[in-house]
């Protein structure tokens, strides 16, 4: 299933991704530091959502309480909660 998440407190504006059978794919960030965000997207491609959330949750950026990776973890949590 495809999801879109509006980020908050980061340079990126939104994240789109797919979850199929608990596996993350097609991750794309709009805005932000594109080189870093494309790298993150490639690293998490094909990973279980639980593992991605566990690894990225709580990462901060530049003194902010959140980051683009943390926002991805929050987006995954919102998407998996909505599937229940």
FENCOR-V538423 format. One record per pair of residues at least 6 apart in sequence whose C-alpha atoms are under 6 Angstrom apart, sorted by sequence separation. I is the first residue (numbers start at 1). GAP is how many residues later the second one is. D is the distance in whole Angstrom. If there is no record, write none. Layout:
[[I GAP D] [I GAP D]]
This chain:
[[7 6 5] [18 6 6] [60 6 4] [61 6 5] [7 7 5] [18 7 5] [60 7 5] [6 8 4] [18 8 6] [5 9 5] [17 9 5] [5 10 5] [17 10 4] [4 11 6] [16 11 6] [59 11 5] [4 12 4] [16 12 5] [58 12 6] [3 13 6] [15 13 6] [56 13 5] [57 13 5] [3 14 5] [15 14 5] [27 14 5] [56 14 5] [2 15 6] [3 15 6] [14 15 6] [2 16 4] [14 16 5] [57 16 5] [1 17 5] [13 17 6] [56 17 6] [1 18 5] [12 18 6] [13 18 6] [12 19 4] [12 20 4] [25 20 5] [53 20 4] [11 21 5] [24 21 6] [25 21 6] [24 22 5] [23 23 6] [24 23 6] [23 24 6] [23 25 4] [24 25 6] [22 26 6] [23 26 6] [22 27 6] [10 57 6] [5 70 6]]
